[in-house]
């Protein structure tokens, strides 16, 4: 069991511009403050991920994304609310309300409201976080803390221990406007 003190320490590291690793529903994730360009650039360098691909944001509650969702049609808002919290990532128009280091070359941003208690506790303290699988590009996503530490020895500011959520596959990714499945779960 992870203590609230450990979650608070991880949140402090994020607020100070650090890059952390943490367990999610299916795999270990890397995270940082999405508004901190230096932190995001460091995370992308660790993953060897190009900026144009964009990143996922995770939150503990749909209200943390209100600034992105408030102008969307009610039917789309209901679609999101009906699928969260849970293993559903949606591509949502960002309406130029997020920096390019998050959206990449896309007109939409990937959003998820997690149902993992640790992720939710962390996001409750930090607001939305960058959430990307903890692995260098082309390598399998880490499913253990040991693998995270092997992939990124002495490179992370904090590893928040805990258990994965028990899902076998990362979240389903769908396009909010078309409803098309981009990545099956």
N, C-alpha and C positions, 0 to 999 in steps of 0.2 A: 504494500500500500504506500502510495506517495503522499507525503505530508503537505499540508497547505504551505508550510514554510518553504519547501522545495519549489513549489509552484511560484510562490512569491519571489524567490531568488531568480528563477528563470525569467519571470516577467521583468524584473529589474534589469537583467542582462539585455533583454530585448529593448527596453526603453533607453538603455545606454548605448544602443547601436550595435549590439552583439548578434552573432549568428548562433542559433541553438539547434539541437536535435531533440526530437520527442516522439513517442509512440503515437500512432494514429489508429484508425479502425483496422487497417490491413498491413501497413508497412510503416517503417520509421520515416519521419519527415524532417526536413530542414526548414527552419523558419527564421524570420526577422521582421522588423518593423517595415511595412510596405512604403511608408513615407520617408524612410531614410535611404537616400540614393546610394550612399557609401556602403551601407549594410547589404543592400540588394546586389550591388556590383560584386561584393565579396562573396556572397552566396552563389551567384552565377559563376564566378571564377572557380569556386570549390567544385561545383558540379560540372564545370566545363560546358555550360549551357549558354548558347547565344541569346542575347537580349531580345532579338526579334521574335522568339517563340512565345514570350509572355509567361506569366506565372498565375497560379491559383491563389486566391485569398480564402481563408477559412475564418469563421466567426462562431461565437457561442449562441447567437440569437439573431434572427432575421433583422431585428432593429439596428444591429450594427452596420447593416448595409442600406439603411434608409436613404442615405444621401445618393445612392445609385438607383434606388427602386421607386422613389416617390413620384416620378413622372411617368412611370410605365403604366400601360393599360391595366385595369383591374383584373382582367382574366389572367394576365401574366403574373401579377402579384399573387393571385390565388394559386396558380400552378406552383410557384416557388414555396409559398407557405404550406401547401399540402404535402410537399416532399421533404420538408426540413423539420427538425434535425434528422439527418440520415445520410446514407451513402450516395447522395446525389449531388453532382457538380453540374452547374448550369452555366452556359455561355450567355452572358447578359450584356446588352449594349452599355458601354461605359459613359457615353455622352461627353467625352473629354473631361471627365471628373477625376480621372486617375492619371498618374504620371506614366510616361512612355516606358520607363524601366519596369513597370508592372504589366502594361498591356501589350508591349512589343509592337508588332505591326498590325494588330487586330483592332477592329471596331467594337469588339466585345471583350469581356473579362470573365475568367472562370471563377465562380463563387460557390462556396459550400458552407452550410451550417452543420457542424459536426455533432454527432451523437456520442462521441468518445468523452467520458467524464473529465479526463485530464486535459484534453484539448479545450474543452468548454471552460474549465477552470482557468486555464492560461489566458484564453481570449477574453474572458470576463475582466481580467486585470489589464490586458494590453490593448484591447480592441482587435479588429481584424489583423491576422498575421499572414505573411507569405507562407504557403504550405506546398512544398515540393518534395518528392521522394528523396530519401537520403542515399544517394548513389552518384558516382561520377557518370557522365553520359556514356551510354552503351553498356553499362554494368547492371546486374539485377538489383532491384530495390532492396535495401537492407530490411531484414525481418528480425534482427536481433541487435541489441546494444553493442555486442562484440563486433558485429559486421560494420556498424556505424564507425566504431573506433578504429577498425582496420582500414576503412575507406578514407577516413579523415583524421589520422593520428595527430594529436596536439594542435588541430586546426580550428576546432570549435570553441566557442566561449563558454558553453554549458551543454551538458547532455542531461536532459531531464529523464530519469529512469521511470520505468513503469511497464505495464503489459500492453501488448497490442489488443485491439478490440475484438479479435476473433474472426474477422472476415478474411476470406482467402484472396480476394482481389481488390484492387483500388476502386474508388467510386466510379459509378456510371457517369459519363459526361454526355450531356444533351444540350442542344441549341434551344434557347428559350423561344425564339421567334418561330422556328420551323418545327420544333419538337424532335428533330432528327437526332439519333444516337450517334455521337462522335466516337465514343469509346465504350464498348460494353463492359459490364462489371464482371 
